[in-house]
């Protein structure tokens, strides 16, 4: 049998690296010969960059038999003190400011001891109120992220299922040239706009829970 190594795709490397604790997403850049030239990792604040880099090295060796120079590993880490942060972003308050020709939504969030606010303004149409609610939430969330990472609202709607109305939100996570679609939902109890905010958090919190670590 030939002793040549099997060719490994960038996707295989990335999928393997994303299994490492506290790694949110990863990107592998390969050279013409298929060797790894760069590894970019987005990680939560659960552990130090040094420990995560060490895990990247050991994982590549264990899974593929490929050693990598640590200088080729780039790690961006979401900020915050992991010892003081909660696992999930919490909704503190939603403010609705309505005038004849303008609409404004202010969303107040908290994660650990860090409170933030996001604002979105526009025309006060029924559809736009929902969109502004999701955008204000994403703007608040962006304050927890590094410049390498961003969330973008993809779609917002309120659907009716029998007697229940449900807010549905799709958000895209962009990091290191990669993207991931996140979806969330929330039953409407009394206000469509607040339900959209909660649906946006439902989508994003699933990823934030991984970012801050602590789950088995």
Secondary structure, DSSP 8 states (H G I E B T S, - for coil): ---------HHHHHHHHTTSTTEEEEEEEE-TTS-EEEEEEEE-TTS-HHHHHHHHHHHHHHHH-----GGGEEEEE--S-TTT--SS-EEEEEEEEE-SS-EEEEEEEEETTEEEEEEEEE---HHHHHHHHHHHHHHHHGGGS-TTEEEEEEEEEEEEETTEEEEEEEEEEEETTEEEEEEEEEE-SS-HHHHHHHHHHHHHHHHHHHHH----
